[in-house]
Amino acid sequence: MITVTSFTFGPLAENTYLLHNENGELIIIDPGCYTAAERKVVSDFIADNKLSPKLLLNTHCHLDHVFGNKFIAGTWKLSPWLHDAEQPVLENAPLSGLQWGLPFDGYTGPLQFLREGDIVSLGEDTLKVIFAPGHSPGHCCFYCAGQHFVIGGDVLFRMSIGRTDLPGGDPDVLLNSIRRELFTLPGETKVYPGHGEPTTIAFEMKHNPFLG
């Protein structure tokens, strides 16, 4: 069984997710730890709970979701997994950081690529890769059907949706991704977003003002 632990990091209040099971195996998703203190929070949590990091996943590669990629990769010898359409976004992230006044050292090592429909395993539990572009060109979500939750990145928020004014964003594509890929999930599915509090598919289908 997967336990989902979240930390809100960085000046853009990004949600970093640590998914771990009863055997201590761990997947880290979208490490937004920007400061040394935030990186220590992650390290201490992993050490205190005797966890063994197995995978580093990125829903997408906007700077606030990859601040900690280099730290995670270097500390636990992991290569980031992302959709190949996100590679240019990842490579441009440090420049974006300078433009936003948020300088950081970007990850520059080997990459592993995700495709729509791939299955990511954590012990006996699985996450299905959902391709949901629009906020960014290669945005993916990670759906756990067995426990009715999805790590949604910046696609769908409580009463809101991801912005589409950044390079590679497209409002029509984003809305189509939500309706086709997320709103077809069971209503009880819990959505863990990249910012803000969790929500559910049923709640957003009924109340989200952008999708009426």
Backbone as ProteinMPNN parsed JSONL, in Angstrom:
{"seq_chain_A": "MITVTSFTFGPLAENTYLLHNENGELIIIDPGCYTAAERKVVSDFIADNKLSPKLLLNTHCHLDHVFGNKFIAGTWKLSPWLHDAEQPVLENAPLSGLQWGLPFDGYTGPLQFLREGDIVSLGEDTLKVIFAPGHSPGHCCFYCAGQHFVIGGDVLFRMSIGRTDLPGGDPDVLLNSIRRELFTLPGETKVYPGHGEPTTIAFEMKHNPFLG", "coords_chain_A": {"N_chain_A": [[0.841, -1.199, 0.0], [0.476, 2.228, -0.792], [1.716, 5.096, 0.795], [1.087, 8.508, 0.818], [2.99, 11.313, 1.141], [3.33, 14.769, 1.544], [5.154, 17.777, 0.908], [5.344, 21.284, 1.078], [7.156, 23.446, -0.779], [9.618, 26.002, -1.519], [9.664, 29.312, -3.105], [7.422, 29.491, -4.678], [5.536, 27.937, -3.562], [5.285, 25.09, -4.06], [4.087, 21.74, -4.324], [5.718, 18.952, -3.227], [5.943, 15.468, -3.627], [6.206, 12.476, -1.805], [6.091, 9.146, -2.203], [5.618, 6.195, -0.584], [6.049, 2.782, 0.469], [5.131, -0.124, 2.517], [7.454, -1.518, 2.657], [9.445, 0.286, 2.687], [10.227, 1.361, 0.291], [10.582, 4.026, -2.026], [9.208, 6.629, -4.024], [9.997, 9.703, -5.434], [8.418, 12.629, -6.338], [8.434, 15.438, -8.346], [10.482, 17.237, -7.012], [10.618, 20.09, -5.246], [12.338, 21.357, -3.566], [14.062, 24.102, -2.626], [15.849, 25.528, -0.99], [18.681, 24.972, 1.227], [17.732, 24.242, 3.722], [15.218, 23.188, 3.067], [15.979, 21.016, 1.505], [17.172, 19.522, 3.477], [14.944, 18.829, 4.989], [13.752, 16.902, 3.336], [15.815, 14.954, 3.25], [16.022, 14.294, 5.977], [13.474, 13.251, 6.467], [13.499, 10.977, 4.857], [15.619, 9.549, 6.009], [14.761, 9.292, 8.709], [12.524, 7.703, 8.431], [13.562, 5.49, 7.37], [13.702, 5.013, 4.581], [14.067, 3.961, 1.154], [15.004, 5.474, -1.635], [13.779, 4.932, -4.881], [12.888, 5.876, -7.377], [12.824, 8.892, -9.297], [10.507, 11.1, -10.327], [9.141, 13.397, -12.69], [6.324, 15.361, -13.113], [6.157, 17.475, -14.832], [8.421, 20.011, -16.094], [8.712, 22.69, -15.253], [10.364, 25.347, -13.508], [9.853, 25.426, -10.676], [9.168, 22.857, -10.06], [11.37, 21.357, -10.42], [13.482, 22.279, -8.943], [14.804, 20.726, -7.022], [15.841, 18.555, -8.405], [18.588, 18.044, -9.12], [19.789, 17.748, -6.61], [18.343, 15.519, -5.509], [18.905, 13.551, -7.445], [21.715, 13.41, -7.315], [22.198, 12.717, -4.646], [20.924, 10.256, -4.212], [21.529, 8.771, -6.413], [19.86, 8.737, -8.748], [18.195, 8.93, -11.88], [16.213, 11.398, -13.432], [12.83, 10.742, -14.418], [10.777, 11.567, -17.1], [8.475, 12.96, -19.516], [9.45, 12.966, -22.939], [8.939, 15.329, -24.29], [9.256, 17.221, -22.391], [11.933, 17.63, -22.045], [13.27, 19.925, -23.294], [12.134, 21.91, -21.688], [13.11, 21.301, -19.17], [15.856, 21.691, -19.643], [15.871, 24.412, -20.044], [15.15, 25.411, -17.626], [16.999, 26.484, -15.596], [17.686, 28.977, -16.792], [15.172, 30.158, -16.837], [14.896, 30.375, -14.105], [16.789, 32.4, -13.52], [15.555, 34.505, -14.836], [13.3, 34.806, -13.306], [14.392, 35.611, -10.989], [15.265, 33.596, -9.363], [17.717, 31.898, -8.961], [19.269, 28.728, -9.635], [20.979, 25.546, -9.562], [20.691, 23.501, -12.242], [19.679, 20.144, -13.127], [21.752, 18.049, -15.081], [22.333, 15.537, -16.02], [21.946, 12.061, -17.143], [18.77, 11.104, -18.602], [15.555, 9.553, -18.196], [12.793, 8.36, -20.049], [9.277, 8.799, -20.057], [6.236, 7.375, -21.283], [2.894, 7.742, -22.532], [0.574, 5.721, -20.855], [2.466, 4.056, -19.744], [3.531, 1.968, -17.021], [4.377, 2.523, -13.738], [6.095, 1.06, -11.14], [5.88, 0.442, -7.658], [7.03, -1.586, -5.525], [4.527, -3.894, -5.036], [2.554, -2.228, -5.862], [1.118, 0.011, -8.301], [1.459, 2.753, -10.632], [-0.163, 4.452, -13.184], [0.897, 6.086, -16.112], [-0.417, 9.06, -17.211], [-0.879, 10.999, -19.993], [-1.077, 14.399, -20.195], [-1.077, 17.091, -21.585], [-0.844, 20.721, -22.049], [-0.713, 22.593, -19.918], [1.989, 22.414, -19.884], [4.186, 21.148, -22.479], [4.727, 18.366, -22.308], [3.37, 17.29, -20.135], [2.701, 14.995, -17.545], [0.561, 12.886, -15.563], [0.199, 10.817, -12.636], [-1.432, 7.949, -11.973], [-3.0, 6.071, -9.524], [-4.871, 3.433, -9.579], [-5.593, 1.437, -7.808], [-5.717, 2.625, -5.304], [-7.175, 4.85, -5.708], [-6.185, 7.517, -6.374], [-4.555, 10.377, -7.852], [-1.518, 11.808, -8.852], [-1.351, 14.931, -9.792], [0.139, 17.106, -10.746], [0.381, 20.246, -12.384], [-2.074, 20.404, -13.7], [-4.827, 20.212, -12.897], [-6.457, 21.95, -10.366], [-7.904, 22.601, -7.086], [-10.875, 24.035, -7.701], [-9.742, 25.349, -9.844], [-7.44, 25.607, -12.662], [-4.381, 24.695, -14.401], [-2.029, 27.251, -15.363], [-1.679, 28.699, -18.624], [-0.048, 30.399, -19.98], [2.652, 30.221, -20.213], [5.639, 29.236, -22.066], [4.829, 26.789, -24.48], [2.364, 26.27, -23.419], [-1.194, 25.753, -23.741], [-4.461, 26.656, -23.799], [-6.783, 25.352, -24.843], [-5.859, 22.773, -25.338], [-5.194, 22.023, -22.723], [-7.719, 22.035, -21.382], [-8.976, 20.039, -22.834], [-7.347, 17.869, -22.14], [-7.963, 17.622, -19.417], [-10.71, 17.003, -19.484], [-10.75, 14.673, -21.073], [-8.815, 12.916, -19.984], [-8.675, 13.13, -17.142], [-11.28, 13.656, -16.108], [-12.534, 11.355, -16.786], [-11.8, 9.529, -14.959], [-12.676, 7.629, -11.97], [-15.113, 9.2, -9.849], [-14.469, 9.385, -7.135], [-11.775, 9.621, -7.067], [-8.888, 10.91, -5.644], [-7.243, 13.964, -6.044], [-4.008, 14.979, -6.077], [-2.551, 17.949, -6.221], [-0.102, 20.108, -7.908], [0.119, 22.489, -6.59], [-1.411, 23.953, -3.762], [-4.35, 22.652, -2.017], [-5.502, 19.189, -1.784], [-8.04, 17.718, -3.926], [-11.039, 16.293, -5.375], [-12.012, 14.294, -8.195], [-14.813, 14.21, -8.633], [-15.704, 16.478, -7.215], [-14.485, 18.559, -8.653], [-15.618, 18.218, -11.181], [-18.166, 19.047, -10.64], [-17.929, 21.606, -9.507], [-15.805, 23.164, -10.532], [-15.04, 26.24, -11.929], [-13.872, 26.671, -14.407], [-14.521, 24.645, -16.02], [-17.147, 24.288, -16.598]], "CA_chain_A": [[0.0, 0.0, 0.0], [1.245, 3.468, -0.911], [1.452, 6.261, 1.639], [1.441, 9.752, 0.135], [3.415, 12.4, 2.016], [3.622, 15.955, 0.743], [5.801, 18.945, 1.494], [5.214, 22.482, 0.26], [8.5, 24.006, -0.819], [10.028, 27.014, -2.473], [8.95, 30.59, -3.122], [6.169, 29.365, -5.42], [4.663, 27.037, -2.79], [5.075, 23.878, -4.859], [3.916, 20.506, -3.555], [6.594, 17.822, -3.517], [5.295, 14.248, -3.129], [6.989, 11.283, -1.51], [5.215, 7.978, -2.175], [6.392, 5.103, -0.014], [5.258, 1.612, 0.838], [5.443, -0.755, 3.798], [8.815, -2.054, 2.594], [10.389, 1.388, 2.713], [10.572, 1.812, -1.057], [10.144, 5.418, -2.152], [9.235, 7.404, -5.26], [9.976, 11.144, -5.211], [7.786, 13.273, -7.485], [8.517, 16.9, -8.433], [11.161, 17.823, -5.851], [10.695, 21.545, -5.328], [13.143, 21.86, -2.453], [14.896, 25.165, -3.188], [16.883, 25.941, -0.048], [19.363, 23.902, 1.96], [16.839, 23.794, 4.786], [14.192, 22.331, 2.472], [16.62, 19.756, 1.141], [17.371, 18.774, 4.72], [13.646, 18.257, 5.35], [13.602, 15.673, 2.559], [16.812, 13.987, 3.71], [15.669, 13.838, 7.322], [12.281, 12.406, 6.376], [13.913, 9.692, 4.297], [16.434, 8.851, 7.006], [13.974, 8.977, 9.9], [11.57, 6.64, 8.108], [14.344, 4.371, 6.816], [13.202, 4.818, 3.228], [15.045, 3.731, 0.103], [14.51, 6.078, -2.879], [13.909, 4.082, -6.063], [12.607, 6.599, -8.615], [12.566, 10.325, -9.307], [9.579, 11.385, -11.421], [8.674, 14.763, -12.892], [5.102, 15.528, -13.894], [6.621, 18.4, -15.868], [9.74, 20.519, -15.709], [8.813, 24.093, -14.876], [11.442, 25.465, -12.538], [9.491, 25.142, -9.283], [9.006, 21.413, -9.89], [12.669, 20.691, -10.621], [14.527, 22.89, -8.127], [15.538, 19.713, -6.279], [16.243, 17.401, -9.222], [20.032, 17.779, -9.019], [20.032, 17.252, -5.252], [17.808, 14.161, -5.371], [19.648, 12.662, -8.337], [23.073, 13.233, -6.833], [22.24, 12.101, -3.325], [20.47, 8.866, -4.235], [21.941, 8.158, -7.686], [18.647, 8.523, -9.538], [17.995, 9.754, -13.071], [14.805, 11.803, -13.536], [11.931, 10.208, -15.44], [9.883, 12.605, -17.586], [8.105, 12.815, -20.921], [10.529, 13.552, -23.741], [8.583, 16.701, -24.671], [9.661, 18.107, -21.298], [13.384, 17.81, -21.984], [13.658, 21.332, -23.497], [11.69, 22.7, -20.534], [14.091, 21.027, -18.123], [17.125, 22.325, -19.994], [15.698, 25.862, -19.971], [14.699, 25.802, -16.292], [17.905, 27.421, -14.908], [17.535, 30.307, -17.375], [13.913, 30.676, -16.302], [15.17, 30.764, -12.732], [17.434, 33.713, -13.532], [14.568, 35.494, -15.258], [12.375, 34.978, -12.188], [15.141, 35.967, -9.79], [15.367, 32.389, -8.54], [18.811, 31.107, -9.535], [19.514, 27.4, -9.078], [21.754, 24.639, -10.403], [19.815, 22.51, -12.854], [20.171, 18.794, -13.382], [22.268, 17.943, -16.452], [22.771, 14.167, -16.269], [21.09, 11.198, -17.968], [17.321, 11.163, -18.414], [14.731, 8.413, -18.576], [11.591, 8.951, -20.626], [7.967, 8.201, -19.836], [5.27, 7.452, -22.37], [1.498, 7.55, -22.149], [0.205, 4.339, -20.601], [3.497, 3.319, -18.995], [3.229, 1.592, -15.643], [5.462, 2.728, -12.788], [5.853, 0.143, -10.026], [6.456, 0.638, -6.332], [6.708, -2.881, -4.958], [3.371, -4.516, -5.681], [1.626, -1.179, -6.263], [1.436, 0.58, -9.604], [0.956, 4.035, -11.08], [-0.249, 4.546, -14.644], [1.255, 7.394, -16.657], [-1.442, 9.725, -18.005], [-0.341, 12.132, -20.734], [-2.066, 15.467, -20.043], [-0.427, 18.369, -21.922], [-1.651, 21.944, -22.059], [0.034, 23.489, -19.036], [3.318, 22.296, -20.489], [4.007, 20.282, -23.648], [4.823, 16.936, -22.028], [2.907, 17.065, -18.762], [2.14, 13.685, -17.195], [0.012, 12.628, -14.231], [0.459, 9.449, -12.201], [-2.715, 7.484, -11.439], [-3.04, 4.817, -8.777], [-6.253, 2.944, -9.602], [-5.836, 0.602, -6.636], [-6.0, 3.447, -4.123], [-8.033, 5.96, -6.127], [-5.606, 8.852, -6.327], [-3.713, 10.772, -8.972], [-0.601, 12.921, -8.665], [-1.828, 15.657, -10.962], [0.966, 18.218, -11.196], [-0.274, 21.545, -12.546], [-3.178, 20.303, -14.651], [-6.116, 20.48, -12.256], [-6.401, 22.373, -8.97], [-9.211, 22.8, -6.472], [-11.594, 25.191, -8.252], [-8.92, 26.066, -10.8], [-6.676, 24.791, -13.596], [-3.039, 25.202, -14.608], [-1.869, 28.4, -16.247], [-1.297, 28.304, -19.989], [0.629, 31.53, -20.608], [4.081, 29.942, -20.297], [5.972, 28.59, -23.352], [4.305, 25.44, -24.629], [1.017, 26.162, -22.873], [-2.3, 25.897, -24.694], [-5.674, 26.484, -22.991], [-7.695, 24.357, -25.411], [-5.258, 21.462, -25.09], [-5.313, 21.728, -21.295], [-9.101, 21.682, -21.067], [-9.224, 18.733, -23.434], [-6.658, 16.878, -21.315], [-8.725, 17.419, -18.182], [-11.979, 16.319, -19.765], [-10.533, 13.351, -21.667], [-7.934, 12.047, -19.213], [-8.93, 13.149, -15.7], [-12.696, 13.565, -15.782], [-12.982, 9.983, -17.046], [-11.442, 8.712, -13.796], [-13.779, 7.551, -11.0], [-15.347, 10.445, -9.13], [-13.849, 9.404, -5.81], [-10.324, 9.752, -7.205], [-8.301, 12.076, -4.99], [-6.256, 14.651, -6.88], [-2.938, 15.676, -5.37], [-2.074, 18.903, -7.22], [1.225, 20.662, -7.746], [0.004, 23.633, -5.691], [-2.684, 24.008, -3.061], [-4.862, 21.5, -1.294], [-6.083, 18.132, -2.619], [-9.449, 17.775, -4.281], [-11.467, 15.033, -5.993], [-12.556, 14.432, -9.546], [-16.244, 14.529, -8.551], [-15.87, 17.866, -6.783], [-14.111, 19.473, -9.74], [-16.62, 18.096, -12.247], [-19.367, 19.773, -10.233], [-17.731, 22.967, -9.01], [-14.711, 23.932, -11.128], [-15.64, 27.24, -12.822], [-13.234, 26.683, -15.716], [-14.911, 23.447, -16.748], [-18.594, 24.194, -16.555]], "C_chain_A": [[0.877, 1.25, 0.0], [0.759, 4.494, 0.104], [1.945, 7.495, 0.912], [1.765, 10.813, 1.183], [3.784, 13.589, 1.15], [4.317, 17.014, 1.582], [5.613, 20.107, 0.534], [6.504, 23.277, 0.359], [8.589, 25.192, -1.765], [9.186, 28.269, -2.434], [7.639, 30.545, -3.883], [5.222, 28.342, -4.795], [4.267, 25.801, -3.583], [4.972, 22.657, -3.96], [4.834, 19.407, -4.09], [5.979, 16.578, -2.888], [6.301, 13.123, -2.96], [6.013, 10.128, -1.326], [6.028, 6.789, -1.696], [5.482, 3.972, 0.423], [5.767, 0.997, 2.135], [6.833, -1.365, 3.824], [9.876, -0.964, 2.571], [10.843, 1.864, 1.351], [9.89, 3.155, -1.326], [10.248, 5.911, -3.586], [9.128, 8.874, -4.885], [9.449, 11.8, -6.48], [7.876, 14.787, -7.343], [9.197, 17.531, -7.215], [11.356, 19.326, -6.014], [11.535, 22.165, -4.237], [14.195, 22.834, -2.985], [16.072, 25.528, -2.288], [17.542, 24.727, 0.598], [18.483, 23.357, 3.07], [15.751, 22.872, 4.252], [14.772, 20.998, 2.028], [16.856, 18.885, 2.373], [16.061, 18.147, 5.201], [13.441, 16.924, 4.633], [14.56, 14.598, 3.074], [16.45, 13.421, 5.069], [14.46, 12.917, 7.292], [12.657, 11.015, 5.871], [14.704, 8.889, 5.316], [15.604, 8.406, 8.204], [13.012, 7.82, 9.66], [12.22, 5.437, 7.432], [13.854, 3.994, 5.41], [14.35, 4.675, 2.241], [14.509, 4.301, -1.208], [14.813, 5.207, -4.093], [13.749, 4.846, -7.369], [12.419, 8.08, -8.332], [11.716, 10.62, -10.538], [9.28, 12.88, -11.474], [7.372, 14.737, -13.67], [5.377, 16.438, -15.084], [7.833, 19.124, -15.301], [9.817, 22.033, -15.578], [9.703, 24.212, -13.644], [11.057, 25.067, -11.12], [9.318, 23.649, -9.018], [10.318, 20.655, -10.037], [13.799, 21.342, -9.832], [15.414, 21.828, -7.467], [16.02, 18.527, -7.086], [17.719, 17.042, -9.045], [20.372, 17.199, -7.659], [19.565, 15.809, -5.095], [18.634, 13.182, -6.199], [21.048, 12.382, -7.8], [23.159, 12.485, -5.526], [21.909, 10.618, -3.376], [20.702, 8.173, -5.574], [20.73, 7.767, -8.535], [18.661, 9.43, -10.762], [16.521, 10.136, -13.165], [14.083, 11.092, -14.681], [10.942, 11.308, -15.802], [9.502, 12.288, -19.025], [9.152, 13.519, -21.776], [10.219, 14.97, -24.211], [8.946, 17.708, -23.589], [11.163, 18.35, -21.247], [13.809, 19.255, -22.266], [13.255, 22.227, -22.323], [12.675, 22.531, -19.391], [15.404, 21.755, -18.407], [17.053, 23.84, -19.857], [15.398, 26.347, -18.549], [15.68, 26.725, -15.569], [17.843, 28.842, -15.464], [16.238, 30.952, -16.901], [14.095, 31.142, -14.863], [15.83, 32.129, -12.645], [16.441, 34.81, -13.894], [13.569, 35.796, -14.153], [13.09, 35.44, -10.918], [15.287, 34.82, -8.819], [16.469, 31.491, -9.105], [18.946, 29.755, -8.848], [20.331, 26.589, -10.073], [20.833, 23.555, -10.943], [20.49, 21.165, -13.019], [20.589, 18.675, -14.844], [22.695, 16.519, -16.816], [21.832, 13.388, -17.171], [19.615, 11.345, -17.605], [16.697, 9.835, -18.809], [13.38, 8.972, -19.025], [10.347, 8.095, -20.389], [7.124, 8.346, -21.095], [3.863, 7.224, -21.818], [1.201, 6.062, -21.982], [1.258, 3.511, -19.913], [3.022, 3.024, -17.582], [4.496, 1.756, -14.803], [5.149, 1.889, -11.556], [6.562, 0.607, -8.764], [6.116, -0.611, -5.538], [5.571, -3.51, -5.743], [2.349, -3.494, -6.175], [2.073, -0.543, -7.574], [0.795, 1.944, -9.796], [0.939, 4.015, -12.601], [0.077, 5.964, -15.079], [0.127, 7.894, -17.556], [-0.805, 10.932, -18.673], [-1.399, 13.227, -20.764], [-1.42, 16.823, -20.32], [-1.408, 19.536, -21.869], [-1.061, 22.99, -21.15], [1.484, 23.551, -19.487], [3.231, 21.195, -21.546], [4.032, 18.793, -23.363], [4.344, 16.559, -20.649], [2.302, 15.667, -18.612], [1.555, 13.711, -15.791], [0.249, 11.157, -13.916], [-0.74, 8.941, -11.399], [-2.581, 6.126, -10.771], [-4.494, 4.352, -8.691], [-6.578, 2.159, -8.339], [-6.201, 1.387, -5.4], [-6.738, 4.739, -4.476], [-7.407, 7.327, -5.875], [-4.773, 9.092, -7.569], [-2.811, 11.922, -8.525], [-0.725, 13.771, -9.923], [-0.942, 16.776, -11.462], [0.149, 19.497, -11.307], [-1.379, 21.519, -13.601], [-4.477, 20.794, -14.024], [-5.895, 20.813, -10.792], [-7.816, 22.431, -8.394], [-9.789, 24.125, -6.976], [-10.755, 25.99, -9.245], [-8.227, 25.072, -11.729], [-5.282, 25.409, -13.744], [-3.009, 26.392, -15.547], [-1.387, 27.915, -17.609], [-0.55, 29.409, -20.722], [2.145, 31.365, -20.653], [4.387, 29.235, -21.618], [5.502, 27.137, -23.394], [2.918, 25.237, -24.058], [-0.043, 26.389, -23.931], [-3.6, 25.648, -23.94], [-6.625, 25.428, -23.538], [-7.169, 22.94, -25.175], [-5.4, 21.07, -23.623], [-6.732, 21.294, -20.934], [-9.454, 20.315, -21.64], [-8.559, 17.622, -22.629], [-7.446, 16.574, -20.046], [-9.988, 16.618, -18.454], [-11.766, 14.88, -20.237], [-9.793, 12.397, -20.725], [-8.254, 11.998, -17.723], [-10.408, 12.994, -15.362], [-13.307, 12.219, -16.178], [-12.545, 9.019, -15.941], [-12.637, 8.636, -12.849], [-13.88, 8.822, -10.161], [-14.658, 10.531, -7.791], [-12.335, 9.579, -5.863], [-9.844, 11.047, -6.563], [-7.208, 12.646, -5.873], [-5.268, 15.371, -5.971], [-2.281, 16.645, -6.349], [-0.669, 19.413, -6.917], [1.273, 21.884, -6.845], [-1.348, 23.548, -5.002], [-3.112, 22.677, -2.486], [-5.421, 20.442, -2.245], [-7.56, 18.381, -2.898], [-9.858, 16.403, -4.797], [-12.003, 15.322, -7.389], [-14.026, 14.841, -9.492], [-16.472, 15.981, -8.17], [-15.57, 18.821, -7.931], [-15.087, 19.396, -10.904], [-17.855, 18.922, -11.926], [-19.111, 21.245, -10.018], [-16.664, 23.781, -9.736], [-15.258, 24.933, -12.154], [-15.032, 27.272, -14.223], [-13.729, 25.545, -16.607], [-16.416, 23.229, -16.741], [-19.201, 23.878, -17.921]], "O_chain_A": [[1.886, 1.317, 0.701], [-0.441, 4.728, 0.253], [3.082, 7.534, 0.442], [0.92, 11.166, 2.006], [4.471, 13.439, 0.139], [4.099, 17.129, 2.788], [5.711, 19.938, -0.682], [6.896, 23.723, 1.437], [7.773, 25.366, -2.67], [8.125, 28.298, -1.811], [6.822, 31.457, -3.757], [4.238, 27.932, -5.41], [3.086, 25.502, -3.758], [5.68, 22.549, -2.959], [4.734, 18.995, -5.246], [5.54, 16.621, -1.739], [7.124, 12.854, -3.835], [5.204, 10.135, -0.399], [7.016, 6.414, -2.327], [4.302, 4.176, 0.711], [6.693, 1.506, 2.767], [7.342, -1.697, 4.894], [11.067, -1.252, 2.451], [11.753, 2.688, 1.258], [8.757, 3.383, -0.901], [11.234, 5.654, -4.278], [8.258, 9.251, -4.099], [9.968, 11.56, -7.57], [7.445, 15.35, -6.337], [8.562, 18.275, -6.468], [12.166, 19.772, -6.827], [11.458, 23.372, -4.003], [15.108, 22.435, -3.708], [17.169, 25.804, -2.775], [17.031, 23.609, 0.526], [18.481, 22.155, 3.334], [15.396, 21.887, 4.9], [14.122, 19.962, 2.163], [16.75, 17.66, 2.309], [16.07, 17.051, 5.761], [13.013, 15.942, 5.239], [14.152, 13.459, 3.305], [16.555, 12.216, 5.295], [14.421, 11.916, 8.007], [12.189, 10.005, 6.395], [14.486, 7.687, 5.47], [15.731, 7.271, 8.662], [12.719, 7.048, 10.573], [11.549, 4.506, 6.987], [13.626, 2.825, 5.102], [15.448, 5.19, 2.454], [13.649, 3.684, -1.837], [15.953, 4.795, -4.308], [14.395, 4.515, -8.363], [11.924, 8.471, -7.275], [12.161, 10.41, -11.666], [9.178, 13.543, -10.442], [7.307, 14.164, -14.758], [4.896, 16.203, -16.192], [8.228, 18.882, -14.16], [10.887, 22.609, -15.775], [9.784, 23.287, -12.835], [11.85, 24.433, -10.425], [9.322, 23.224, -7.862], [10.371, 19.448, -9.805], [14.963, 20.992, -10.029], [16.627, 22.006, -7.364], [16.559, 17.578, -6.517], [18.058, 15.876, -8.843], [21.159, 16.257, -7.564], [20.314, 14.967, -4.6], [19.016, 12.116, -5.715], [21.51, 11.241, -7.829], [24.087, 11.705, -5.313], [22.527, 9.813, -2.679], [20.135, 7.112, -5.835], [20.599, 6.626, -8.977], [19.095, 10.579, -10.679], [15.658, 9.275, -12.994], [14.642, 10.873, -15.755], [10.336, 11.915, -14.919], [10.129, 11.45, -19.673], [9.683, 14.556, -21.378], [11.138, 15.737, -24.501], [8.945, 18.914, -23.837], [11.621, 19.196, -20.479], [14.648, 19.778, -21.533], [13.954, 23.188, -22.002], [13.033, 23.501, -18.722], [15.99, 22.363, -17.511], [18.065, 24.485, -19.584], [15.39, 27.551, -18.293], [15.228, 27.695, -14.961], [17.936, 29.808, -14.707], [16.203, 32.146, -16.601], [13.535, 32.156, -14.446], [15.472, 32.935, -11.786], [16.478, 35.905, -13.332], [13.049, 36.909, -14.068], [12.451, 35.638, -9.885], [15.417, 35.023, -7.612], [16.178, 30.435, -9.667], [18.761, 29.643, -7.636], [20.373, 26.898, -11.264], [20.261, 22.78, -10.176], [21.716, 21.065, -13.046], [19.881, 19.136, -15.739], [23.359, 16.324, -17.834], [21.017, 13.975, -17.882], [19.261, 11.662, -16.47], [17.229, 9.096, -19.637], [12.883, 9.941, -18.45], [10.364, 6.869, -20.502], [7.273, 9.296, -21.863], [3.68, 6.596, -20.775], [1.528, 5.249, -22.846], [0.989, 2.373, -19.528], [2.205, 3.757, -17.025], [5.546, 1.198, -15.122], [4.06, 1.995, -10.991], [7.69, 1.098, -8.804], [5.042, -0.697, -4.942], [5.643, -3.641, -6.965], [1.379, -3.862, -6.838], [3.256, -0.557, -7.912], [-0.248, 2.256, -9.221], [1.914, 3.609, -13.233], [-0.406, 6.93, -14.489], [-0.24, 7.242, -18.534], [-0.251, 11.797, -17.994], [-2.492, 13.022, -21.292], [-1.233, 17.619, -19.399], [-2.612, 19.366, -21.675], [-0.916, 24.147, -21.544], [2.115, 24.608, -19.471], [2.3, 20.39, -21.516], [3.42, 18.02, -24.1], [4.852, 15.61, -20.052], [1.504, 15.223, -19.438], [2.007, 14.471, -14.935], [0.471, 10.349, -14.817], [-1.028, 9.426, -10.305], [-2.111, 5.161, -11.374], [-5.254, 4.816, -7.841], [-7.707, 2.206, -7.85], [-6.915, 0.884, -4.533], [-6.901, 5.616, -3.628], [-8.015, 8.191, -5.243], [-4.343, 8.159, -8.248], [-3.269, 12.881, -7.904], [-0.259, 13.379, -10.993], [-1.231, 17.355, -12.509], [-0.672, 19.799, -10.44], [-1.59, 22.502, -14.31], [-5.141, 21.683, -14.558], [-5.237, 20.07, -10.065], [-8.799, 22.324, -9.126], [-9.247, 25.196, -6.704], [-11.018, 27.172, -9.469], [-8.4, 23.859, -11.604], [-5.037, 26.517, -13.268], [-3.863, 26.523, -16.424], [-0.768, 26.857, -17.725], [-0.427, 29.368, -21.946], [2.85, 32.276, -21.088], [3.475, 28.684, -22.236], [5.744, 26.363, -22.469], [2.346, 24.155, -24.19], [0.173, 27.121, -24.897], [-3.827, 24.529, -23.478], [-7.217, 24.678, -22.761], [-7.931, 22.028, -24.855], [-5.693, 19.916, -23.313], [-6.917, 20.287, -20.251], [-10.152, 19.528, -21.0], [-9.14, 16.552, -22.452], [-7.581, 15.417, -19.649], [-10.297, 15.666, -17.736], [-12.509, 13.977, -19.851], [-10.106, 11.208, -20.674], [-8.122, 10.945, -17.098], [-10.753, 12.274, -14.425], [-14.487, 11.981, -15.922], [-12.878, 7.835, -15.98], [-13.523, 9.488, -12.912], [-12.873, 9.436, -9.81], [-14.297, 11.62, -7.345], [-11.683, 9.676, -4.823], [-10.321, 12.134, -6.889], [-6.359, 11.918, -6.386], [-5.641, 16.255, -5.199], [-1.528, 16.214, -7.223], [-0.123, 19.19, -5.836], [2.345, 22.276, -6.385], [-2.326, 23.112, -5.609], [-2.352, 21.709, -2.465], [-5.776, 20.755, -3.381], [-8.227, 19.147, -2.203], [-9.096, 15.446, -4.668], [-12.391, 16.446, -7.709], [-14.442, 15.731, -10.234], [-17.339, 16.644, -8.739], [-16.309, 19.778, -8.159], [-15.356, 20.409, -11.549], [-18.517, 19.437, -12.827], [-19.978, 22.068, -10.313], [-16.623, 25.0, -9.566], [-15.872, 24.527, -13.141], [-15.625, 27.848, -15.135], [-13.403, 25.485, -17.792], [-16.888, 22.099, -16.867], [-20.421, 23.766, -18.043]]}, "name": "protein", "num_of_chains": 1, "seq": "MITVTSFTFGPLAENTYLLHNENGELIIIDPGCYTAAERKVVSDFIADNKLSPKLLLNTHCHLDHVFGNKFIAGTWKLSPWLHDAEQPVLENAPLSGLQWGLPFDGYTGPLQFLREGDIVSLGEDTLKVIFAPGHSPGHCCFYCAGQHFVIGGDVLFRMSIGRTDLPGGDPDVLLNSIRRELFTLPGETKVYPGHGEPTTIAFEMKHNPFLG"}
